[in-house]
Amino acid sequence: MTTNPKKAVLAALLATAFAAPAMANDAEDALIRARQKIFGVENVDAKGRVAPDRVIFSWATNTTYVASVLGRVIVLDSYITKPELPTAPIDRRYTPLLPKDLADAHPEAIFLGHGHGDHADNAAFIAKWANATIYASEETCQVMQLDVQRMWNDANEVNGGVKIVPNADPVKCVAVVPAGSRPGQYDENTGRSRATRLGQLDPQVCILAFKFVHSGTAPVDPSFVHSTLSDLGDPRYSGRTITTPTPAVTYPAMYPNLTSYIPPTNPALRVPGQMDTRTTGFGSPPGIPGGAITILYQFVLRGGNNFSFVWLNSAGPATEGIGSDPGLVTLAQYTDPATPADKLALARNIGHSLYDLMDRLPATDVLLGSIVSLGAAANQERDIIKVTQHLKPKVYYPGHHTDVAQKGSGIYHKIAWRDTALAMGYPQSEWPEFRLLMDPNDFLAPQVFDPHNDRWAERGKSARVPDACR
């Protein structure tokens, strides 16, 4: 490959080095640095190989995780909260990474839980430089191609015209579910939904995936007593002065706003290092309503205890069948007495079939799920808890509390989850172990699992895996 010397020099001089990831030996060094930063020095060897006998999750903001599954590196969502240019000599950023870090880690695949910008930003950029395959809905795959074209056509003048992506070729994107399909590809003849098997991590890992329902609002559920969710951020993050009671106390900003990685609209205000790697139209450009299409992924290790984890970045009112996908109804239709009864029944049946499908999956050991819902004002964490009740995970990592929710609000969401679960009659003896990671201190704090540990034994998994993963 021939490299333009002027562009190479410019890229090296950029303080943030956001241009093309390094090549040859530099690329190997970049890979080692990125993986050690993400997974911990103790889990990555001198060649950049991640521990081959462990499953490791590293939280990269919101519902984004970088995972190593028996040494195979993947990315779950690609969005980064509050991306900013590094500061020196001390890095004072709220989020200590940028899209280039994820590209340098060289994931083999990127799984998108849905196409909204706070989940799918940066996916095409990372995939192009890492030669990774994206898994998403057919609609989101279409948007990924638009992202490539937009980035390729970006003059990127503030960085000397360095190309944001290496070429204009289509990014590799696999449609997990067909365009315009119902959640679970629901079949009215059988009354059942089904999962699609993905072969990306064969033969070590079976991946099952199906379309679920994005979070949204349903009428207030009268079956349980409701509590108040306090979605309040930590005022110390941006700084605050409290005047009463006296004397006044000033809390200096822990994480003041720094120079954004995302370039401002006015070109005159842009600085070197800024690039626009976001997804087009927040994931739903005109004519492609793909942003809200939500996919649940289950990863099941073959052999041993069949250690398994589910990643789901949004959970909506499947109970009522309310959503934007084919076969579901809108909130307005649900509450409209004129809506045909059979239309409402179909929507409810689709929703119930999704829970039934969860019941039929191999048992889940770890759930990486959202704890934030757009329907929280009406039903708090009800829809999230219902997913937990059906998957029955042993460990739960809640996410999405850095976006939509207020930064630093995670403990309030945990309190609301517990109050709602208790009110719903969900016995505490059945609750998963609740492992709340707090922003930003737990960003890139590796969560390491030994899949051979007896804690993950059986629960009927060995009988279900051959059928589900054939």
N, C-alpha and C positions, 0 to 999 in steps of 0.2 A: 504493500500500500504506500502511495506517495503522499507525503504530508507537506503542505505549504509552510515553509520555514517561518514566514512572518506571522502566520496564524498560530503556529506552534509556540513561538516566543510570546505572543500576546496572551495566549491561553495560560502559559506558565506564569506570566506576570500578574494575571488577575488574582487579586488577594483571595478570592473565594474559589477559583478554579472551577467554575461551573460549566465551562465549555466541554468539548468531547472528552470522555473518560480516557485516561492515559492508555497508550498502546504498549505491547511487548512487555519488557521487564517492568516498566512503570505501571502497567496494568496489573501485573502480578503483585507488586508492592501495594497498589491501591486496593486490590482485593483483600489482601491480608489485613491492611489497616481497617478497611470497612467492616470486615467480618469480626475482627477482634473488638472493634468499637461496639458492634451490635450484639454479639453473642458472648463477649467476655474473653479475655486473653486465655484463661484457663480452659476454654472450650474450643479453641482454634489452634491448630498446629502451625509450624513454621512455613508450611506450604499453603496455608489458608483453608485447610480442610477442617470441617466442623466435626465434632465428636460423632462417630458413626453408630454409637449404641445408645444415643439419647434423643429425646424430642425436646426442643428448646423454642420457647416463644419470647420474643423481645418486642415490647410495646413501643410503637413508633407514633404515638398520638391517636386520638379519636378511636376508631375501630381498626386502625392499621397495625398489623403485626408482621415482623419478619420472623419466619419460622425455619428451623432446621429439623427435618424429619429423617432421622437415621443418616444425617450428614447431607441430605439433599435440601438445598435452600430454596424457599418459596416466599412470596410476599402475599399477604392477605390484605387487600385494599392498598392503595398507593398514595393516598392523601397525607399531607403533613400540615398540622395545625401551626399557624403563625410562623411561616418560614421567613427567616431573616438572615442577612449576611453576618458572618462571624465577626466578632470584635476581638481586638488584641490589646494588651497581652493576655487578658482574661476573657474567655468567651462568656458573655453575659446573656446569651439568648435564652428565651423560654424553651425553645425546642432546639436541641443540639445537633440537628442533622438537616440535610437538604436532599432533593431528588438524586443528585449525583452520588451521595453516599449509598443509596439503595441500588443505583445502577452499578457502582463499583463492587457491591457485594455479590454481583453476578447471580441473581436468582434464575432458576430455570423456568419458573412460571409465576404469573401474577393472577391471583383469583380475585375477582371483583364481586363484592356482595350486592351492590347495585351501582348504577351509573351516575348518581349525583356527584357534583364536584367535590363535596366533602368526603368522598370515598374514592372517586376515580381520577382525580387530578393526578398528573404526573405519570399515569400508567403507560401511555404511548411512548413518552420520553424514556422511561426506564427500560421498557421492552425493546426499543430500538437499539439502545446502547448495550444492553446485556444479552441481546438475541433471545429474549424470553418469550414464552407463549402466554398470551392473555386468555383467561377463561371468563366469560361474561354472557349476558343475554345476546341474542342476535342483534337487537336494537343497539345495545351498547357497543358491540363490535363495529357496527356501522359508524358510530361516533368516533371510535378509536382511529379509524381511517381518516376522518375529517381532521382529527388532532394532528396526525402525521403531516398532512398536506399544509395545515396552517403553520406548523412549526418550520417545515421545510421552506415555506415561502416568506417566513419572517426575516427581514433584512438584518435584524440583530445588530444594528449600527453601533449601539453603545458598547458592544464587545468586539468591535472591529470587523463585523460581518462574518464572524465564525458561525458555521452552521449549527443550529440547535440540535438537529438529528443527523445521523451520518448519511442518509439518503432518503429519497421520496418513495421508496418501495413500500407496499402495504405492510403493516405490522401483522405478525402472526396472532390471530384471534380466533378462538374456538367458541362457537355458539353452544352454550350449555343447554339452552332451551330454545325451541323454535320461535320465530317472530309471531307475535299475536296469539300466543298460546295461553291457555288457562293456567292458573296456579296448579302445580302438581300434574300438569297435563291431564286433568281430571277426565275420567271416562264415565259418562252417565250410565252406560250399560252395566258396568261393574260397581259403580258407586265408589270407585277408589282412585286415588292418585298414585303416582309412581315416581321413582328417582331414576336419574340417568347415571350410568357408571362412566367415570372418566379414567383414562389410562395413563395420565401423565407420570404418576409415581410407581407404575408397575415395575417389577413384580412385588416390591416390598410393601406397597400401600394401596389399598382399595379406596377410591374416592367416589362418594355418592352425592348427588346434587339434585335439587328440585326448586322450582319457583315457589316462593312463599308470598307473604303479604307485607307490604311496606307499612310502617307505623302511620296511624291516622286516627281520626276522631270517630267515636261511636256514641250513641246516647248513653247517659249515665246508667250503669249496671246496678239494678236495685237489689242484687243478690248478696251484697256485702256492704258494710259500713265504710264510708269513705273518709279519708284523712287528707290533710293538706300537704302538698309537696312544696318544700321551700327550696326553689332553685336559685340559691344565692351564692355568688362567687366569693372568693377570698379578697377582701378589699386591699390587702397588703400587696397583692400582685402588681397593681397599677399605682398604688400609693393612695393614702387618704389621711385627712386630718379630722379627728373627732373632737368637737368643741364641748359637748356635754356628756357626762358631767365634767365640770372643771376640775383640774386644769386641762386645757386642750392637749391632745396627744397627736403627734404627727407620725404616721408610718411611712417611711420612705418606700418608694416603689421597688419591689423585689425584681420585677421584670418589666422595666419601662419599654415603650415601643422603640425599636431600633430600625435600621434601614431594611425595608421589606425586600425579600427575594423577588416578589412580583413587581414588575415595572409599573410606574404610574402611567396614566393615560397620556399625560403631556410628555412628549419625547424629551423636551428640554430639561426635565427634572430627573431623568434616568441616570443611573450610575453604573459603571462596569460591575459585572457579576449578576445583574438582574436579568431574568429571563421569564418568559410566559410559557410555562409547561402545563397550564391548566387544561381541563377538558372543555370542549366547545359547548357553549350554551348551557353551562352547568349540568351537562349530561343529557339535556333534552333540547337540542336545536330544532328549529322549525321543521316539521314533518317527521321527526324521529322521537316519539314520546318514550324514550327508554330509561330516563333517569330513575324512576321509582321502581323499576322491575327488580325485585329482591330475590336473591338465591341463597338457600341454605346449603352448606357444604359439610359433609361428614368424611373424616379421614380415619380409616381403620387399618391398623398394622396387621399384616398377615403373620400367623404363627404366634407362639408364646401365649401371652394373655390377651392378644388382639386389642392392645391399647388403642383407644379411640378418642377423637376430639371432634366437636362440632364448632363451626364458626358461622355466626349469623349476625349481621350488622344492623338489622332492623326487624321489628316484630309488630304487626298490626292486628286489627280487630277481625281475625278469622272467625271468631265466634258468630258474629253477625254476617260475615261475608261482605264486609265493606272494604272497598278499595278501588283502584283504577284499572285493574287487569280485566281481561275478557271473562265474562261469567259472573263477576262480582257486581255489586251495586254501589252507588255513591251514598253518602250520608243523606242527601236530599231525597234520593229515591227510597232509601230505607224508611224514612219518616213520612213519606207521602202515601196517604191512604189509597191513592189511585194506582200505585205500583202493583202490577199483577202478582198474585200470590205465587205463581209458579216461578217467576223471576226471583223473588225473594227466597223461595225454597232452594232453587239451584245455587244461589250465592251461599246460603248457609251450608248446604251439602258439600260444596267445594271446601269451605273453611273447615268443616268437621273432618273431611277426608285428609286434610293436611295433618291434623293432630293424629289421626289414625295411622298415617304413614310414619310419623315420628315414633309411635308405639311399636311399629313393626321393624324399625331399623335396629341394627346391632346396638347393644347398650352403649351409652355415651359415658366416658370417664371425665372428660374436661369440656366445659362449655365456654367459649369465647363469645360473649353475647352483648348486645346493647342493654343499657339500663335506662335509656332515655326514650321517651315516646312522645310523638306529636299529639297523642290522645290523652296525655297525662292530666290535663285539666279536668277531664270528665271521669277517667277511670284509673288514674295514677299508673302504676306499673302492672296492671292486670294482664295485658297481652303478653308482656315479657315473662311474667310468672307462669302463665299457662304453657308457654313453650318449655319452661323449666320443668313443670309438672309432668309433661309428656316425655321429655328426653331423659329425665332422672339422672342428671350428671352428678358425679361425686364432688367435683370442684367447679366453681363458677367464677370467671373473671368478667366483671361488668365493664362495659366500655361506652363510648360516645359521650362521656361527660366532660370533654374539652371543646365540643362544638354542639350547637343548638343549646346545650346546657351551658351554664356559666363556668368559667375556669375556676378550679378549686372547689367545686360544689359536690364532689363525689360522695362525701360522707352524708350530706343531706339526701342524696339519691339512695344511698344504702339504707338510711333510716326509713325512707318512704317505701322502699321495697319490702323491708321487714314488716312494717305496719300493715301494708296492703296484703302481703302473704298471710299474715295472721288473721286479718279480717275475712279473707277468702276461705278460711278453714283449712289452709295448707299446713299440715302438722309440722312443727319445728323439727321433729325427728326425721323428716324426709327432706329437709332443706339441704342443699349442697354446701360444702365448705366455701365460704364467701371470701374470695381473695381480691379485695379492692386495691388496685394500683392507683396511686395519687399523682396527679400531674403537678409540676413537671418532674418531680424527684424520681419517679419510677420509670420515666422514659428510658428505654434501652437498658433496663435492669433484667437480665436474662432469667427466665423461669424455666428451670431444668427438670425434666421428668425422666425417670428410669422406667421404660415400658415393661421391664421384666419384674418390677416390684409386685409383690403379691396383692397389693391394694387394688390392682386393676384386673384381678382374676375373674374369669368366667362371666357370671350373670347371664348365661345363655348365649353368649356371643358366638361361641364356636359353632352352634347350630344355625345361627342366622347368617354368619359371614359367607359360607359357601353359596347360599341361596341368593343373597343380595349382591355378591361380588363375582358371580360366575361370568 
